[in-house]
Amino acid sequence: MFWKKNSGGEKLSPPKNIPEAVGRYLVVGLGKNPDWVWNLKATLRNNDKDKDVFQVRVFDQSKAASQKIRVQDYASLSEHPELILYEGWFNKKTFEVKIEAKE
């Protein structure tokens, strides 16, 4: 299957292209290089309180692959926090984004 449930019964999806709102924030809001930004991947997790809000972790798939780390979903990045470039949340309906860079 393309998803699995974690121990809390939550459905977790595999990494995807970064959501448009998040990519736009990185390019326009933070002035990041669009060629770099649109090659990043993101893992998402539903927010229990609002179905339109998602927690997001942004990472570089090529860096993970070069270190032979397979990112399966949002939770698997917890085991490799050094791969997380940005983390926060976004609202897919209002396009509101609140993310911060990770060191």
Backbone as XML, in Angstrom:
<?xml version="1.0"?>
<chain id="A" units="angstrom">
  <residue number="1" name="MET">
    <atom name="N" x="0.822" y="-1.180" z="0.000"/>
    <atom name="CA" x="0.000" y="0.000" z="0.000"/>
    <atom name="C" x="0.870" y="1.248" z="0.000"/>
  </residue>
  <residue number="2" name="PHE">
    <atom name="N" x="0.299" y="2.367" z="-0.421"/>
    <atom name="CA" x="1.057" y="3.603" z="-0.471"/>
    <atom name="C" x="1.025" y="4.354" z="0.853"/>
  </residue>
  <residue number="3" name="TRP">
    <atom name="N" x="0.348" y="3.830" z="1.842"/>
    <atom name="CA" x="0.324" y="4.440" z="3.171"/>
    <atom name="C" x="0.347" y="3.355" z="4.216"/>
  </residue>
  <residue number="4" name="LYS">
    <atom name="N" x="0.650" y="3.774" z="5.411"/>
    <atom name="CA" x="0.605" y="2.827" z="6.523"/>
    <atom name="C" x="0.114" y="3.575" z="7.750"/>
  </residue>
  <residue number="5" name="LYS">
    <atom name="N" x="-0.203" y="2.876" z="8.778"/>
    <atom name="CA" x="-0.638" y="3.504" z="10.013"/>
    <atom name="C" x="0.474" y="3.381" z="11.033"/>
  </residue>
  <residue number="6" name="ASN">
    <atom name="N" x="0.688" y="4.472" z="11.754"/>
    <atom name="CA" x="1.684" y="4.386" z="12.822"/>
    <atom name="C" x="1.029" y="3.773" z="14.047"/>
  </residue>
  <residue number="7" name="SER">
    <atom name="N" x="1.745" y="3.710" z="15.131"/>
    <atom name="CA" x="1.217" y="3.049" z="16.323"/>
    <atom name="C" x="-0.016" y="3.744" z="16.879"/>
  </residue>
  <residue number="8" name="GLY">
    <atom name="N" x="-0.212" y="5.023" z="16.547"/>
    <atom name="CA" x="-1.381" y="5.753" z="17.016"/>
    <atom name="C" x="-2.585" y="5.581" z="16.105"/>
  </residue>
  <residue number="9" name="GLY">
    <atom name="N" x="-2.462" y="4.776" z="15.048"/>
    <atom name="CA" x="-3.561" y="4.546" z="14.134"/>
    <atom name="C" x="-3.680" y="5.619" z="13.055"/>
  </residue>
  <residue number="10" name="GLU">
    <atom name="N" x="-2.719" y="6.525" z="13.000"/>
    <atom name="CA" x="-2.741" y="7.626" z="12.044"/>
    <atom name="C" x="-2.193" y="7.162" z="10.689"/>
  </residue>
  <residue number="11" name="LYS">
    <atom name="N" x="-2.838" y="7.569" z="9.605"/>
    <atom name="CA" x="-2.347" y="7.247" z="8.271"/>
    <atom name="C" x="-1.190" y="8.175" z="7.934"/>
  </residue>
  <residue number="12" name="LEU">
    <atom name="N" x="-0.088" y="7.596" z="7.503"/>
    <atom name="CA" x="1.076" y="8.375" z="7.121"/>
    <atom name="C" x="1.404" y="8.099" z="5.668"/>
  </residue>
  <residue number="13" name="SER">
    <atom name="N" x="1.567" y="9.158" z="4.899"/>
    <atom name="CA" x="1.844" y="8.991" z="3.477"/>
    <atom name="C" x="3.350" y="9.087" z="3.214"/>
  </residue>
  <residue number="14" name="PRO">
    <atom name="N" x="3.781" y="8.534" z="2.103"/>
    <atom name="CA" x="5.206" y="8.605" z="1.749"/>
    <atom name="C" x="5.584" y="10.031" z="1.341"/>
  </residue>
  <residue number="15" name="PRO">
    <atom name="N" x="6.876" y="10.306" z="1.215"/>
    <atom name="CA" x="7.319" y="11.644" z="0.800"/>
    <atom name="C" x="6.719" y="12.032" z="-0.552"/>
  </residue>
  <residue number="16" name="LYS">
    <atom name="N" x="6.441" y="13.335" z="-0.681"/>
    <atom name="CA" x="5.859" y="13.877" z="-1.911"/>
    <atom name="C" x="6.600" y="15.150" z="-2.267"/>
  </residue>
  <residue number="17" name="ASN">
    <atom name="N" x="6.279" y="15.698" z="-3.438"/>
    <atom name="CA" x="6.780" y="17.022" z="-3.775"/>
    <atom name="C" x="6.249" y="17.995" z="-2.731"/>
  </residue>
  <residue number="18" name="ILE">
    <atom name="N" x="7.000" y="19.039" z="-2.442"/>
    <atom name="CA" x="6.550" y="19.961" z="-1.407"/>
    <atom name="C" x="5.246" y="20.638" z="-1.840"/>
  </residue>
  <residue number="19" name="PRO">
    <atom name="N" x="4.351" y="20.866" z="-0.892"/>
    <atom name="CA" x="3.087" y="21.527" z="-1.209"/>
    <atom name="C" x="3.342" y="22.923" z="-1.801"/>
  </residue>
  <residue number="20" name="GLU">
    <atom name="N" x="2.482" y="23.345" z="-2.694"/>
    <atom name="CA" x="2.651" y="24.616" z="-3.381"/>
    <atom name="C" x="2.797" y="25.786" z="-2.407"/>
  </residue>
  <residue number="21" name="ALA">
    <atom name="N" x="1.967" y="25.822" z="-1.375"/>
    <atom name="CA" x="2.023" y="26.921" z="-0.408"/>
    <atom name="C" x="3.376" y="26.978" z="0.290"/>
  </residue>
  <residue number="22" name="VAL">
    <atom name="N" x="3.924" y="25.829" z="0.629"/>
    <atom name="CA" x="5.217" y="25.766" z="1.314"/>
    <atom name="C" x="6.336" y="26.187" z="0.361"/>
  </residue>
  <residue number="23" name="GLY">
    <atom name="N" x="6.305" y="25.678" z="-0.854"/>
    <atom name="CA" x="7.314" y="26.050" z="-1.846"/>
    <atom name="C" x="7.285" y="27.532" z="-2.151"/>
  </residue>
  <residue number="24" name="ARG">
    <atom name="N" x="6.093" y="28.084" z="-2.300"/>
    <atom name="CA" x="5.948" y="29.510" z="-2.571"/>
    <atom name="C" x="6.515" y="30.335" z="-1.410"/>
  </residue>
  <residue number="25" name="TYR">
    <atom name="N" x="6.244" y="29.898" z="-0.185"/>
    <atom name="CA" x="6.772" y="30.603" z="0.994"/>
    <atom name="C" x="8.305" y="30.588" z="0.989"/>
  </residue>
  <residue number="26" name="LEU">
    <atom name="N" x="8.896" y="29.446" z="0.680"/>
    <atom name="CA" x="10.352" y="29.349" z="0.663"/>
    <atom name="C" x="10.965" y="30.238" z="-0.421"/>
  </residue>
  <residue number="27" name="VAL">
    <atom name="N" x="10.335" y="30.275" z="-1.600"/>
    <atom name="CA" x="10.876" y="31.057" z="-2.716"/>
    <atom name="C" x="10.605" y="32.549" z="-2.538"/>
  </residue>
  <residue number="28" name="VAL">
    <atom name="N" x="9.352" y="32.899" z="-2.305"/>
    <atom name="CA" x="8.972" y="34.311" z="-2.230"/>
    <atom name="C" x="9.261" y="34.898" z="-0.849"/>
  </residue>
  <residue number="29" name="GLY">
    <atom name="N" x="8.838" y="34.192" z="0.188"/>
    <atom name="CA" x="8.993" y="34.716" z="1.544"/>
    <atom name="C" x="10.414" y="34.696" z="2.065"/>
  </residue>
  <residue number="30" name="LEU">
    <atom name="N" x="11.132" y="33.622" z="1.774"/>
    <atom name="CA" x="12.496" y="33.490" z="2.303"/>
    <atom name="C" x="13.587" y="33.721" z="1.257"/>
  </residue>
  <residue number="31" name="GLY">
    <atom name="N" x="13.191" y="33.904" z="-0.005"/>
    <atom name="CA" x="14.148" y="34.201" z="-1.063"/>
    <atom name="C" x="15.052" y="33.049" z="-1.458"/>
  </residue>
  <residue number="32" name="LYS">
    <atom name="N" x="14.593" y="31.825" z="-1.261"/>
    <atom name="CA" x="15.401" y="30.655" z="-1.621"/>
    <atom name="C" x="15.362" y="30.425" z="-3.137"/>
  </residue>
  <residue number="33" name="ASN">
    <atom name="N" x="16.378" y="29.767" z="-3.660"/>
    <atom name="CA" x="16.482" y="29.480" z="-5.084"/>
    <atom name="C" x="15.357" y="28.537" z="-5.514"/>
  </residue>
  <residue number="34" name="PRO">
    <atom name="N" x="14.531" y="28.948" z="-6.480"/>
    <atom name="CA" x="13.407" y="28.103" z="-6.886"/>
    <atom name="C" x="13.826" y="26.744" z="-7.450"/>
  </residue>
  <residue number="35" name="ASP">
    <atom name="N" x="14.950" y="26.688" z="-8.150"/>
    <atom name="CA" x="15.415" y="25.407" z="-8.693"/>
    <atom name="C" x="15.721" y="24.428" z="-7.566"/>
  </residue>
  <residue number="36" name="TRP">
    <atom name="N" x="16.278" y="24.925" z="-6.488"/>
    <atom name="CA" x="16.582" y="24.086" z="-5.324"/>
    <atom name="C" x="15.302" y="23.701" z="-4.599"/>
  </residue>
  <residue number="37" name="VAL">
    <atom name="N" x="14.447" y="24.689" z="-4.345"/>
    <atom name="CA" x="13.218" y="24.464" z="-3.565"/>
    <atom name="C" x="12.330" y="23.411" z="-4.205"/>
  </residue>
  <residue number="38" name="TRP">
    <atom name="N" x="12.088" y="23.520" z="-5.501"/>
    <atom name="CA" x="11.120" y="22.618" z="-6.136"/>
    <atom name="C" x="11.666" y="21.207" z="-6.336"/>
  </residue>
  <residue number="39" name="ASN">
    <atom name="N" x="12.925" y="20.979" z="-5.974"/>
    <atom name="CA" x="13.475" y="19.619" z="-5.978"/>
    <atom name="C" x="13.425" y="18.966" z="-4.602"/>
  </residue>
  <residue number="40" name="LEU">
    <atom name="N" x="12.995" y="19.719" z="-3.595"/>
    <atom name="CA" x="12.886" y="19.161" z="-2.245"/>
    <atom name="C" x="11.646" y="18.292" z="-2.125"/>
  </residue>
  <residue number="41" name="LYS">
    <atom name="N" x="11.623" y="17.456" z="-1.106"/>
    <atom name="CA" x="10.476" y="16.597" z="-0.814"/>
    <atom name="C" x="9.920" y="16.951" z="0.557"/>
  </residue>
  <residue number="42" name="ALA">
    <atom name="N" x="8.691" y="16.538" z="0.798"/>
    <atom name="CA" x="8.043" y="16.816" z="2.076"/>
    <atom name="C" x="7.288" y="15.592" z="2.556"/>
  </residue>
  <residue number="43" name="THR">
    <atom name="N" x="7.241" y="15.465" z="3.856"/>
    <atom name="CA" x="6.386" y="14.458" z="4.479"/>
    <atom name="C" x="5.328" y="15.222" z="5.269"/>
  </residue>
  <residue number="44" name="LEU">
    <atom name="N" x="4.117" y="14.701" z="5.256"/>
    <atom name="CA" x="2.989" y="15.384" z="5.883"/>
    <atom name="C" x="2.352" y="14.522" z="6.949"/>
  </residue>
  <residue number="45" name="ARG">
    <atom name="N" x="1.738" y="15.193" z="7.907"/>
    <atom name="CA" x="0.961" y="14.516" z="8.934"/>
    <atom name="C" x="-0.279" y="15.361" z="9.200"/>
  </residue>
  <residue number="46" name="ASN">
    <atom name="N" x="-1.421" y="14.703" z="9.285"/>
    <atom name="CA" x="-2.676" y="15.405" z="9.544"/>
    <atom name="C" x="-2.666" y="16.058" z="10.913"/>
  </residue>
  <residue number="47" name="ASN">
    <atom name="N" x="-3.382" y="17.158" z="11.006"/>
    <atom name="CA" x="-3.587" y="17.838" z="12.281"/>
    <atom name="C" x="-4.919" y="17.346" z="12.830"/>
  </residue>
  <residue number="48" name="ASP">
    <atom name="N" x="-4.956" y="16.945" z="14.069"/>
    <atom name="CA" x="-6.172" y="16.393" z="14.667"/>
    <atom name="C" x="-7.297" y="17.413" z="14.769"/>
  </residue>
  <residue number="49" name="LYS">
    <atom name="N" x="-6.955" y="18.700" z="14.902"/>
    <atom name="CA" x="-7.957" y="19.725" z="15.154"/>
    <atom name="C" x="-8.583" y="20.300" z="13.888"/>
  </residue>
  <residue number="50" name="ASP">
    <atom name="N" x="-7.854" y="20.308" z="12.783"/>
    <atom name="CA" x="-8.336" y="20.932" z="11.552"/>
    <atom name="C" x="-7.917" y="20.086" z="10.358"/>
  </residue>
  <residue number="51" name="LYS">
    <atom name="N" x="-8.886" y="19.656" z="9.572"/>
    <atom name="CA" x="-8.584" y="18.772" z="8.443"/>
    <atom name="C" x="-7.822" y="19.467" z="7.322"/>
  </residue>
  <residue number="52" name="ASP">
    <atom name="N" x="-7.797" y="20.804" z="7.310"/>
    <atom name="CA" x="-7.085" y="21.545" z="6.273"/>
    <atom name="C" x="-5.658" y="21.898" z="6.674"/>
  </residue>
  <residue number="53" name="VAL">
    <atom name="N" x="-5.284" y="21.615" z="7.910"/>
    <atom name="CA" x="-3.941" y="21.946" z="8.409"/>
    <atom name="C" x="-3.104" y="20.667" z="8.475"/>
  </residue>
  <residue number="54" name="PHE">
    <atom name="N" x="-1.874" y="20.782" z="7.977"/>
    <atom name="CA" x="-0.956" y="19.645" z="7.969"/>
    <atom name="C" x="0.375" y="20.052" z="8.569"/>
  </residue>
  <residue number="55" name="GLN">
    <atom name="N" x="0.950" y="19.166" z="9.353"/>
    <atom name="CA" x="2.314" y="19.351" z="9.813"/>
    <atom name="C" x="3.201" y="18.899" z="8.658"/>
  </residue>
  <residue number="56" name="VAL">
    <atom name="N" x="4.296" y="19.598" z="8.449"/>
    <atom name="CA" x="5.155" y="19.303" z="7.305"/>
    <atom name="C" x="6.617" y="19.307" z="7.727"/>
  </residue>
  <residue number="57" name="ARG">
    <atom name="N" x="7.357" y="18.403" z="7.123"/>
    <atom name="CA" x="8.811" y="18.351" z="7.264"/>
    <atom name="C" x="9.384" y="18.333" z="5.851"/>
  </residue>
  <residue number="58" name="VAL">
    <atom name="N" x="10.283" y="19.250" z="5.571"/>
    <atom name="CA" x="10.897" y="19.363" z="4.247"/>
    <atom name="C" x="12.320" y="18.841" z="4.323"/>
  </residue>
  <residue number="59" name="PHE">
    <atom name="N" x="12.697" y="18.035" z="3.334"/>
    <atom name="CA" x="14.044" y="17.472" z="3.325"/>
    <atom name="C" x="14.515" y="17.304" z="1.888"/>
  </residue>
  <residue number="60" name="ASP">
    <atom name="N" x="15.818" y="17.039" z="1.734"/>
    <atom name="CA" x="16.437" y="16.845" z="0.424"/>
    <atom name="C" x="16.569" y="15.337" z="0.186"/>
  </residue>
  <residue number="61" name="GLN">
    <atom name="N" x="15.787" y="14.838" z="-0.742"/>
    <atom name="CA" x="15.782" y="13.397" z="-1.044"/>
    <atom name="C" x="17.152" y="12.909" z="-1.512"/>
  </residue>
  <residue number="62" name="SER">
    <atom name="N" x="17.851" y="13.723" z="-2.297"/>
    <atom name="CA" x="19.155" y="13.293" z="-2.801"/>
    <atom name="C" x="20.180" y="13.171" z="-1.662"/>
  </residue>
  <residue number="63" name="LYS">
    <atom name="N" x="20.104" y="14.045" z="-0.668"/>
    <atom name="CA" x="21.005" y="13.935" z="0.485"/>
    <atom name="C" x="20.709" y="12.667" z="1.276"/>
  </residue>
  <residue number="64" name="ALA">
    <atom name="N" x="19.427" y="12.372" z="1.448"/>
    <atom name="CA" x="19.051" y="11.145" z="2.159"/>
    <atom name="C" x="19.553" y="9.919" z="1.400"/>
  </residue>
  <residue number="65" name="ALA">
    <atom name="N" x="19.380" y="9.924" z="0.093"/>
    <atom name="CA" x="19.819" y="8.791" z="-0.721"/>
    <atom name="C" x="21.342" y="8.627" z="-0.677"/>
  </residue>
  <residue number="66" name="SER">
    <atom name="N" x="22.068" y="9.750" z="-0.680"/>
    <atom name="CA" x="23.532" y="9.655" z="-0.648"/>
    <atom name="C" x="24.028" y="9.072" z="0.678"/>
  </residue>
  <residue number="67" name="GLN">
    <atom name="N" x="23.225" y="9.236" z="1.734"/>
    <atom name="CA" x="23.576" y="8.667" z="3.033"/>
    <atom name="C" x="22.934" y="7.292" z="3.235"/>
  </residue>
  <residue number="68" name="LYS">
    <atom name="N" x="22.291" y="6.800" z="2.177"/>
    <atom name="CA" x="21.623" y="5.495" z="2.196"/>
    <atom name="C" x="20.539" y="5.418" z="3.273"/>
  </residue>
  <residue number="69" name="ILE">
    <atom name="N" x="19.801" y="6.535" z="3.420"/>
    <atom name="CA" x="18.692" y="6.607" z="4.368"/>
    <atom name="C" x="17.404" y="6.639" z="3.565"/>
  </residue>
  <residue number="70" name="ARG">
    <atom name="N" x="16.497" y="5.741" z="3.888"/>
    <atom name="CA" x="15.220" y="5.681" z="3.189"/>
    <atom name="C" x="14.152" y="6.353" z="4.053"/>
  </residue>
  <residue number="71" name="VAL">
    <atom name="N" x="13.652" y="7.472" z="3.570"/>
    <atom name="CA" x="12.596" y="8.188" z="4.280"/>
    <atom name="C" x="11.268" y="7.608" z="3.822"/>
  </residue>
  <residue number="72" name="GLN">
    <atom name="N" x="10.531" y="7.025" z="4.754"/>
    <atom name="CA" x="9.271" y="6.371" z="4.409"/>
    <atom name="C" x="8.062" y="7.264" z="4.663"/>
  </residue>
  <residue number="73" name="ASP">
    <atom name="N" x="8.120" y="8.089" z="5.715"/>
    <atom name="CA" x="6.981" y="8.928" z="6.067"/>
    <atom name="C" x="7.426" y="9.979" z="7.083"/>
  </residue>
  <residue number="74" name="TYR">
    <atom name="N" x="6.467" y="10.742" z="7.587"/>
    <atom name="CA" x="6.739" y="11.819" z="8.542"/>
    <atom name="C" x="7.486" y="11.293" z="9.770"/>
  </residue>
  <residue number="75" name="ALA">
    <atom name="N" x="7.029" y="10.199" z="10.319"/>
    <atom name="CA" x="7.619" y="9.652" z="11.541"/>
    <atom name="C" x="9.047" y="9.164" z="11.328"/>
  </residue>
  <residue number="76" name="SER">
    <atom name="N" x="9.352" y="8.648" z="10.149"/>
    <atom name="CA" x="10.702" y="8.117" z="9.922"/>
    <atom name="C" x="11.762" y="9.219" z="9.940"/>
  </residue>
  <residue number="77" name="LEU">
    <atom name="N" x="11.378" y="10.461" z="9.701"/>
    <atom name="CA" x="12.344" y="11.554" z="9.790"/>
    <atom name="C" x="12.720" y="11.861" z="11.235"/>
  </residue>
  <residue number="78" name="SER">
    <atom name="N" x="11.930" y="11.410" z="12.178"/>
    <atom name="CA" x="12.272" y="11.599" z="13.595"/>
    <atom name="C" x="13.559" y="10.863" z="13.945"/>
  </residue>
  <residue number="79" name="GLU">
    <atom name="N" x="13.825" y="9.770" z="13.234"/>
    <atom name="CA" x="15.039" y="8.989" z="13.470"/>
    <atom name="C" x="16.270" y="9.645" z="12.854"/>
  </residue>
  <residue number="80" name="HIS">
    <atom name="N" x="16.051" y="10.603" z="11.918"/>
    <atom name="CA" x="17.158" y="11.283" z="11.232"/>
    <atom name="C" x="16.879" y="12.783" z="11.168"/>
  </residue>
  <residue number="81" name="PRO">
    <atom name="N" x="16.856" y="13.449" z="12.321"/>
    <atom name="CA" x="16.527" y="14.883" z="12.340"/>
    <atom name="C" x="17.514" y="15.745" z="11.555"/>
  </residue>
  <residue number="82" name="GLU">
    <atom name="N" x="18.705" y="15.232" z="11.318"/>
    <atom name="CA" x="19.699" y="15.994" z="10.561"/>
    <atom name="C" x="19.285" y="16.198" z="9.102"/>
  </residue>
  <residue number="83" name="LEU">
    <atom name="N" x="18.338" y="15.393" z="8.619"/>
    <atom name="CA" x="17.863" y="15.533" z="7.243"/>
    <atom name="C" x="16.786" y="16.600" z="7.095"/>
  </residue>
  <residue number="84" name="ILE">
    <atom name="N" x="16.157" y="16.999" z="8.187"/>
    <atom name="CA" x="15.054" y="17.961" z="8.124"/>
    <atom name="C" x="15.605" y="19.364" z="7.899"/>
  </residue>
  <residue number="85" name="LEU">
    <atom name="N" x="15.211" y="19.982" z="6.778"/>
    <atom name="CA" x="15.640" y="21.339" z="6.465"/>
    <atom name="C" x="14.679" y="22.372" z="7.051"/>
  </residue>
  <residue number="86" name="TYR">
    <atom name="N" x="13.375" y="22.098" z="6.932"/>
    <atom name="CA" x="12.334" y="22.989" z="7.451"/>
    <atom name="C" x="11.243" y="22.142" z="8.081"/>
  </residue>
  <residue number="87" name="GLU">
    <atom name="N" x="10.640" y="22.695" z="9.126"/>
    <atom name="CA" x="9.565" y="21.978" z="9.806"/>
    <atom name="C" x="8.540" y="22.994" z="10.298"/>
  </residue>
  <residue number="88" name="GLY">
    <atom name="N" x="7.275" y="22.603" z="10.227"/>
    <atom name="CA" x="6.209" y="23.476" z="10.698"/>
    <atom name="C" x="4.860" y="22.971" z="10.235"/>
  </residue>
  <residue number="89" name="TRP">
    <atom name="N" x="3.992" y="23.909" z="9.821"/>
    <atom name="CA" x="2.656" y="23.519" z="9.387"/>
    <atom name="C" x="2.184" y="24.463" z="8.278"/>
  </residue>
  <residue number="90" name="PHE">
    <atom name="N" x="1.156" y="24.019" z="7.553"/>
    <atom name="CA" x="0.525" y="24.868" z="6.548"/>
    <atom name="C" x="-0.954" y="24.513" z="6.455"/>
  </residue>
  <residue number="91" name="ASN">
    <atom name="N" x="-1.726" y="25.491" z="6.004"/>
    <atom name="CA" x="-3.160" y="25.314" z="5.814"/>
    <atom name="C" x="-3.406" y="25.267" z="4.317"/>
  </residue>
  <residue number="92" name="LYS">
    <atom name="N" x="-3.918" y="24.143" z="3.822"/>
    <atom name="CA" x="-4.088" y="23.993" z="2.383"/>
    <atom name="C" x="-5.245" y="24.835" z="1.841"/>
  </residue>
  <residue number="93" name="LYS">
    <atom name="N" x="-6.130" y="25.284" z="2.710"/>
    <atom name="CA" x="-7.270" y="26.091" z="2.268"/>
    <atom name="C" x="-6.924" y="27.578" z="2.213"/>
  </residue>
  <residue number="94" name="THR">
    <atom name="N" x="-6.260" y="28.076" z="3.254"/>
    <atom name="CA" x="-5.926" y="29.502" z="3.325"/>
    <atom name="C" x="-4.511" y="29.809" z="2.826"/>
  </residue>
  <residue number="95" name="PHE">
    <atom name="N" x="-3.719" y="28.777" z="2.573"/>
    <atom name="CA" x="-2.321" y="28.897" z="2.139"/>
    <atom name="C" x="-1.421" y="29.556" z="3.189"/>
  </residue>
  <residue number="96" name="GLU">
    <atom name="N" x="-1.874" y="29.569" z="4.440"/>
    <atom name="CA" x="-1.053" y="30.096" z="5.525"/>
    <atom name="C" x="0.058" y="29.083" z="5.828"/>
  </residue>
  <residue number="97" name="VAL">
    <atom name="N" x="1.264" y="29.570" z="5.974"/>
    <atom name="CA" x="2.427" y="28.708" z="6.215"/>
    <atom name="C" x="3.211" y="29.233" z="7.412"/>
  </residue>
  <residue number="98" name="LYS">
    <atom name="N" x="3.574" y="28.317" z="8.293"/>
    <atom name="CA" x="4.416" y="28.660" z="9.443"/>
    <atom name="C" x="5.473" y="27.560" z="9.560"/>
  </residue>
  <residue number="99" name="ILE">
    <atom name="N" x="6.654" y="27.824" z="9.000"/>
    <atom name="CA" x="7.732" y="26.845" z="9.071"/>
    <atom name="C" x="9.003" y="27.565" z="9.512"/>
  </residue>
  <residue number="100" name="GLU">
    <atom name="N" x="9.917" y="26.777" z="10.042"/>
    <atom name="CA" x="11.206" y="27.341" z="10.443"/>
    <atom name="C" x="12.320" y="26.415" z="9.987"/>
  </residue>
  <residue number="101" name="ALA">
    <atom name="N" x="13.480" y="27.011" z="9.748"/>
    <atom name="CA" x="14.649" y="26.250" z="9.316"/>
    <atom name="C" x="15.193" y="25.453" z="10.490"/>
  </residue>
  <residue number="102" name="LYS">
    <atom name="N" x="15.657" y="24.259" z="10.201"/>
    <atom name="CA" x="16.305" y="23.410" z="11.207"/>
    <atom name="C" x="17.811" y="23.450" z="10.967"/>
  </residue>
  <residue number="103" name="GLU">
    <atom name="N" x="18.554" y="23.418" z="12.023"/>
    <atom name="CA" x="20.024" y="23.473" z="11.932"/>
    <atom name="C" x="20.585" y="22.083" z="11.756"/>
  </residue>
</chain>
